[in-house]
Amino acid sequence: MILGASIVTAIPQSRVQQIRSFLRQQDLQAWIAWRPDELLMLSGYFPFWGASLMICFADAEPVLFVPQIEPRDHIPAGLRVQDYSWGDLKCSDPYSALVSAAGNELVKARIQREQVGMNPSASRISLPIQAAEQIPIPEGFAGQLSPLTAKPDAKPQAAFADLYLRKTPEEIDAIRLANRVANAGLQVFFENLKPGIAEAEIAGAVESAIYRQIGRDGIFHSRGWAMVQSGPNSADAGRFNRSTGRHLENGDLVLIELATCVNGYWSDLTRTAAVGSPKAEVEQILAVAREAQQAAVEGVRPGVSAGDVDALARDRIAAQGLSSFFTHHTGHHVGFRYHDPGFLILPGESAKLEPGMVITIEPGVYVPQRGAGARIEDNVLVAESGHEVLSRIEGSMQL
């Protein structure tokens, strides 16, 4: 199966304009970034080792510093690339060399430290392609960079986080591709819903299907994190997601939480299905979750508040007397990370949806007394008029 969609191969001009407008509004001439999701958002570049650094300028092309052992086949066009000595056994302190090289670029551009910004700390980041460990940037790296930048200021940092919220058409295509790949994994999930198979077996098969997409349609990186919960384990899905060795039984509800990263862009999906013939009280849980999710999806459009979208789902669940079993928010932003920065879709949130935002809609109902839980989650684009569900792919099994 070849998955038809485009990927980002150059920095989208609409993203370039967003970044330059952000710098002008903050009275800055340059911004320094090194976290994988920041690099992806700023340029479409997804690092392998996670030890790269970029300087974005208000009036010049970005410069990207990469380890000398970084693969080059996925660096987008439009970046001026420089090596530095990370990976060179003869260099005892490659990060000092990197900071020095970055400082030299700012000096050549005649930019003063008061005109340079960065995000000195972040509570969550995406992992790079080499995701078996945290990124190798040292804990004190922001301190090493501090002589190059202005004093920390919450205002530009908040404005920088806002850049995550509205995706460009090229980025939306990349997120759409991540969803297509995720659906290849979900096909395998549905095909394996049989009594006797273990949760972990299904999860492994799903992740394998996603990994096998590498090499197709420009995909250089494709990873999935499948968490499958069945029967009474599905009732815990409102608190945590994990796969165990439990074997599926007739009458179970089976839930899969699936995070998928393709070329750095993320999909976040959940599906729930029944095995065989569940009891009526278990079937109700799934039916209510479906109805609540569909109601919230249909309410997504520009100008509506996040709190109003949440209420569409929450009210449907409450109408069935199950409000106490919906224990989390209805959604979040997604695309550059599994959970992008930005407001949540939750009760009372006044922030308005805008065109270009990609959010999840994921209400759930989890009833331990019935030994079952259900959640349906899709990735939804806020379009100019209405919405588009990026994760519902024609020809795939959908619930």
DARACOR-V427927 format. One record per residue. N is the residue number from 0. PHI is phi in degrees with one decimal (NA if undefined). OMEGA is omega in radians with two decimals (none if undefined). D_FIRST is the distance of its C-alpha to the first C-alpha in Angstrom with 2 decimals. Layout:
N:PHI:OMEGA:D_FIRST
N:PHI:OMEGA:D_FIRST
This chain:
0:NA:3.05:0.00
1:-100.6:-3.06:3.81
2:-94.8:-3.03:6.33
3:-85.2:3.02:9.36
4:-170.8:3.13:12.62
5:-93.2:3.07:15.53
6:-127.4:-3.13:17.20
7:-75.1:3.09:20.90
8:-116.1:3.05:22.11
9:-150.2:-3.13:25.75
10:-66.5:3.11:28.07
11:-60.7:-3.12:27.89
12:-61.9:3.10:31.37
13:-64.7:3.08:31.62
14:-71.8:3.09:31.24
15:-57.2:-3.13:33.83
16:-66.1:3.09:36.18
17:-60.4:-3.09:35.77
18:-67.1:-3.12:36.68
19:-67.6:3.08:39.62
20:-64.4:3.09:40.90
21:-59.4:-3.12:40.77
22:-63.5:3.13:42.78
23:-62.4:-3.11:45.34
24:-64.5:-3.13:45.84
25:-96.1:-3.12:46.48
26:55.9:3.12:48.81
27:-116.5:3.07:46.68
28:-109.6:-3.11:45.84
29:-157.5:3.09:43.17
30:-136.8:3.14:40.90
31:-104.0:3.14:39.91
32:-142.2:3.12:36.70
33:-144.5:-3.14:35.07
34:-74.4:-3.03:32.98
35:-54.2:-3.12:29.18
36:-69.7:3.07:28.54
37:-65.6:3.13:31.51
38:-62.2:3.12:30.27
39:-62.1:-3.11:26.85
40:-65.9:-3.09:28.64
41:-76.6:-2.98:31.16
42:-146.5:-3.02:28.99
43:83.0:-3.13:25.24
44:-93.5:3.12:25.93
45:-115.3:-3.00:24.66
46:-72.9:3.06:26.87
47:-82.2:-3.06:26.10
48:-83.0:-3.07:29.52
49:81.9:-3.14:30.72
50:-121.3:3.12:33.93
51:-99.4:3.12:33.58
52:-141.9:-3.13:35.87
53:-129.0:2.94:35.87
54:-114.0:3.04:38.76
55:-97.3:-3.11:38.09
56:-108.8:3.13:40.99
57:-72.2:-3.05:42.35
58:-141.8:3.11:42.86
59:-152.7:3.14:40.95
60:-69.4:-3.14:37.49
61:-67.1:3.00:36.45
62:-114.0:-3.10:37.10
63:-116.9:3.07:34.74
64:-99.6:-3.10:36.22
65:-126.2:3.03:33.85
66:-57.6:-3.12:34.73
67:-64.3:3.12:35.31
68:-103.5:3.12:32.59
69:-74.8:3.01:29.91
70:-59.7:-3.06:26.68
71:-109.0:-2.97:26.80
72:-77.0:-3.14:23.32
73:-123.3:3.07:22.39
74:-83.4:-3.08:25.79
75:-66.0:3.02:25.64
76:-68.8:3.09:27.99
77:94.6:3.10:31.29
78:-115.9:3.02:32.45
79:-88.6:-2.96:35.47
80:-104.3:3.05:34.64
81:-127.4:3.01:37.35
82:-76.6:2.83:37.27
83:-139.8:-2.78:39.46
84:-87.8:3.06:40.59
85:-65.9:-3.05:38.43
86:102.5:3.09:37.49
87:-88.2:-3.09:40.64
88:-63.5:3.14:42.78
89:-81.2:-3.11:45.86
90:-100.8:-3.08:45.45
91:-83.7:-3.08:46.85
92:-141.9:-3.08:46.06
93:-64.3:-3.09:42.96
94:-72.6:3.02:42.96
95:-64.9:3.09:46.44
96:-63.3:3.12:45.30
97:-65.7:3.14:42.42
98:-62.0:3.12:44.85
99:-63.8:3.13:47.25
100:-64.7:3.10:44.69
101:-64.8:3.10:43.66
102:-62.0:3.12:47.35
103:-62.6:3.11:47.99
104:-64.0:3.13:45.34
105:-68.4:3.09:47.04
106:-63.7:3.13:50.43
107:-60.6:3.13:49.33
108:-83.6:3.13:48.08
109:58.2:3.14:51.47
110:-107.5:3.13:49.98
111:-82.4:-3.08:52.21
112:-60.8:3.12:51.04
113:-66.4:-3.11:52.00
114:-102.8:-3.08:49.30
115:-117.9:3.11:46.45
116:-119.9:3.02:44.50
117:-162.9:3.04:42.03
118:-98.2:-3.02:40.90
119:-72.0:-3.13:42.96
120:-146.9:3.10:41.38
121:-151.2:-3.09:38.26
122:-80.0:3.14:37.83
123:-136.0:3.05:34.02
124:-143.6:2.98:31.56
125:-82.0:3.05:27.95
126:-79.0:3.06:27.52
127:-76.0:3.13:26.34
128:-60.0:3.05:23.46
129:-77.7:-2.93:25.96
130:-102.4:3.14:26.28
131:-76.5:3.12:28.22
132:-138.5:2.99:31.43
133:-64.3:-3.12:32.85
134:-60.1:-3.02:33.00
135:-79.4:3.09:35.81
136:-55.4:-3.08:37.81
137:-67.9:-3.07:41.22
138:-58.4:-3.10:42.60
139:-91.9:-3.04:45.36
140:-63.8:3.12:43.30
141:-59.3:3.09:44.00
142:-65.6:3.08:47.67
143:-63.5:-3.12:47.38
144:-82.9:-2.99:45.98
145:-57.3:3.09:48.61
146:-65.0:-3.11:51.15
147:-90.0:-2.95:48.74
148:-126.7:3.05:48.27
149:-68.5:3.06:50.29
150:-60.9:-3.13:51.44
151:-53.8:-3.11:48.81
152:-139.0:-3.07:48.71
153:-64.8:-3.06:46.84
154:-63.7:3.10:46.61
155:-66.5:3.10:44.30
156:-66.2:3.09:42.22
157:-66.1:3.12:41.69
158:-66.0:3.09:40.90
159:-65.1:3.11:38.35
160:-60.5:3.12:36.60
161:-65.2:3.12:36.47
162:-63.2:3.12:34.25
163:-70.0:-2.85:31.36
164:-73.6:-3.05:31.74
165:-111.9:-3.08:30.60
166:-87.7:3.07:27.27
167:-80.3:3.08:26.87
168:-56.2:3.13:24.34
169:-66.4:3.11:22.46
170:-68.6:3.08:22.53
171:-62.1:3.07:21.40
172:-60.6:3.13:18.27
173:-67.1:3.08:17.74
174:-68.7:3.07:18.42
175:-61.0:3.09:16.07
176:-63.7:3.10:13.24
177:-60.0:3.11:14.62
178:-69.5:3.08:14.53
179:-62.6:3.11:10.88
180:-65.5:3.10:10.30
181:-58.4:3.12:13.18
182:-66.6:3.03:11.81
183:-61.9:3.06:9.02
184:-70.0:3.14:12.31
185:-66.2:3.06:14.25
186:-56.1:3.14:12.26
187:-66.9:3.08:13.44
188:-57.0:-3.10:16.83
189:-64.5:-3.11:17.37
190:-67.2:-3.06:16.43
191:-103.4:-3.11:19.07
192:-80.9:-3.10:21.91
193:-137.6:3.08:24.40
194:-56.7:3.06:28.01
195:101.1:-3.14:28.68
196:-86.1:-3.09:25.65
197:-84.9:3.07:26.62
198:-53.6:-3.09:25.55
199:-65.6:3.08:24.86
200:-63.7:3.12:22.67
201:-63.8:-3.14:20.38
202:-58.7:3.13:20.49
203:-63.9:3.12:19.65
204:-66.2:3.11:16.58
205:-63.5:-3.13:15.34
206:-62.9:3.10:16.22
207:-62.6:3.14:14.57
208:-61.0:-3.14:11.10
209:-70.9:-3.14:11.84
210:-62.0:-3.09:13.37
211:-71.3:3.11:10.54
212:-77.9:3.12:8.78
213:-59.6:-3.12:11.79
214:97.5:3.11:11.60
215:-103.5:2.97:8.59
216:53.8:3.10:10.02
217:75.2:-3.12:13.45
218:-85.5:3.10:13.03
219:-104.0:3.12:16.05
220:-148.1:-3.14:16.66
221:-151.2:-3.13:14.79
222:-134.3:3.08:17.01
223:-127.4:3.05:17.54
224:-121.7:-3.07:20.87
225:-101.0:3.12:20.67
226:-122.7:-3.01:24.07
227:-111.8:3.14:24.46
228:-131.9:-3.04:27.83
229:-126.4:3.07:29.01
230:52.3:-3.11:32.28
231:-62.2:3.09:35.16
232:-65.0:-3.13:33.00
233:-66.9:3.10:31.17
234:-70.4:3.07:34.62
235:-88.2:-3.01:34.68
236:-68.3:3.04:31.54
237:-78.0:-3.13:33.86
238:-111.2:-3.13:35.36
239:-160.9:3.10:32.70
240:-124.3:3.07:29.26
241:-159.9:3.05:28.80
242:-96.4:3.09:27.33
243:-124.2:3.10:29.96
244:-88.9:-3.14:30.37
245:-62.7:3.12:31.27
246:-95.0:-3.13:29.87
247:-62.0:3.11:28.70
248:-126.8:3.08:31.30
249:-58.9:-3.13:31.54
250:94.1:3.13:32.37
251:-70.1:2.71:30.75
252:-92.0:-3.14:29.04
253:-124.0:-3.08:26.16
254:-114.2:3.01:25.24
255:-121.2:2.94:22.50
256:-98.4:-3.00:23.18
257:-129.1:2.98:20.12
258:-95.0:-3.10:20.61
259:-133.8:3.11:17.66
260:-118.7:3.13:18.35
261:-125.6:-3.13:16.00
262:54.4:3.10:18.06
263:98.7:-3.10:21.07
264:-96.9:-2.92:20.23
265:-115.2:2.92:20.32
266:-118.4:3.13:19.14
267:-136.4:-3.03:21.49
268:-127.4:2.98:20.58
269:-136.9:3.01:22.36
270:-132.3:3.05:21.83
271:-133.2:3.14:24.43
272:-142.8:-3.13:24.34
273:-100.3:3.01:26.93
274:-102.6:3.11:27.11
275:67.0:-3.03:29.14
276:-119.5:3.13:32.16
277:-74.1:3.05:33.45
278:-65.4:-3.11:37.00
279:-58.7:-3.12:37.80
280:-69.0:3.06:38.68
281:-79.8:3.09:35.29
282:-57.9:-3.14:33.46
283:-61.7:3.14:35.55
284:-56.8:-3.13:34.24
285:-65.7:-3.12:30.62
286:-62.9:-3.13:31.78
287:-68.1:3.11:33.85
288:-61.3:3.11:31.15
289:-61.8:-3.10:28.79
290:-63.1:-3.14:31.66
291:-63.9:-3.13:32.75
292:-65.4:-3.14:29.35
293:-64.4:3.12:28.88
294:-62.0:-3.14:32.43
295:-68.5:3.11:31.92
296:-58.5:-3.11:28.69
297:-65.0:3.13:30.55
298:-86.9:-3.10:33.35
299:-76.1:3.08:31.43
300:-166.3:3.12:32.82
301:-61.0:3.06:34.79
302:91.3:3.12:38.28
303:-79.3:-3.13:37.91
304:-81.8:3.09:38.95
305:-60.8:3.13:36.81
306:-65.1:3.12:39.53
307:-68.8:3.09:39.30
308:-65.3:3.10:35.56
309:-58.0:-3.08:36.32
310:-63.6:3.13:39.12
311:-59.6:3.10:36.93
312:-76.5:-3.02:35.04
313:-65.2:-3.13:38.10
314:-67.7:3.11:40.34
315:-64.3:3.13:38.09
316:-69.8:3.13:38.12
317:-63.9:-3.12:41.87
318:-63.1:3.11:42.54
319:-98.4:3.12:41.43
320:74.5:-3.04:43.74
321:-118.3:-3.04:41.00
322:-59.2:-3.11:41.54
323:-71.9:-3.12:42.67
324:-103.3:2.98:39.34
325:-107.3:-2.85:37.30
326:-111.9:-3.09:38.08
327:-143.3:3.11:36.05
328:-70.3:-3.13:35.13
329:-89.5:3.13:32.74
330:176.7:-3.10:30.61
331:-158.0:3.05:30.45
332:-75.7:-3.09:28.98
333:-151.9:3.03:25.64
334:143.1:3.08:23.52
335:-83.9:3.06:25.33
336:-139.6:3.02:25.99
337:-58.2:3.03:25.09
338:-131.9:3.14:28.41
339:-69.6:2.96:29.56
340:-60.2:3.10:33.30
341:128.6:-3.11:34.82
342:-65.1:3.10:36.42
343:-93.0:3.00:35.14
344:-90.5:-3.05:34.73
345:-147.9:-3.05:37.75
346:-57.9:3.04:41.11
347:80.7:-3.12:43.46
348:-72.5:-3.04:41.24
349:-89.5:-3.13:42.56
350:-58.5:-3.07:40.02
351:-96.6:3.04:38.39
352:-73.5:-3.13:34.74
353:-130.7:3.09:34.08
354:-55.6:-3.12:31.42
355:96.5:3.07:28.75
356:-74.3:3.03:29.05
357:-120.2:-3.08:26.02
358:-126.3:2.97:27.24
359:-94.4:2.96:26.23
360:-124.0:-2.94:27.76
361:-146.2:3.06:28.17
362:-66.6:-3.14:31.28
363:-144.8:3.10:31.86
364:-132.2:-3.03:34.43
365:-131.0:-3.00:35.47
366:-122.2:-3.13:38.33
367:-57.9:-3.11:39.55
368:-64.2:3.11:42.14
369:-101.6:3.12:39.49
370:65.0:-3.08:37.31
371:-158.5:3.03:34.25
372:-148.0:-3.12:32.53
373:-145.7:3.02:29.74
374:-147.1:3.01:28.03
375:-120.8:-3.09:25.35
376:-134.1:3.05:24.15
377:-128.0:3.04:22.22
378:-102.1:-2.96:22.17
379:-122.0:3.06:24.17
380:-87.0:2.98:24.98
381:-80.2:-3.09:28.59
382:-89.6:3.14:28.45
383:-59.1:3.05:31.50
384:-136.9:3.14:32.19
385:95.6:-3.04:30.66
386:-156.4:3.01:27.32
387:-134.7:3.09:23.52
388:-86.3:-3.05:21.54
389:-69.7:-2.98:18.73
390:-98.3:3.09:17.17
391:-99.8:-3.01:16.90
392:-99.7:3.14:13.52
393:-58.7:3.09:13.60
394:89.9:3.12:12.15
395:-97.1:3.09:12.16
396:-71.4:-3.13:15.14
397:-130.9:3.01:17.97
398:-133.3:none:21.50
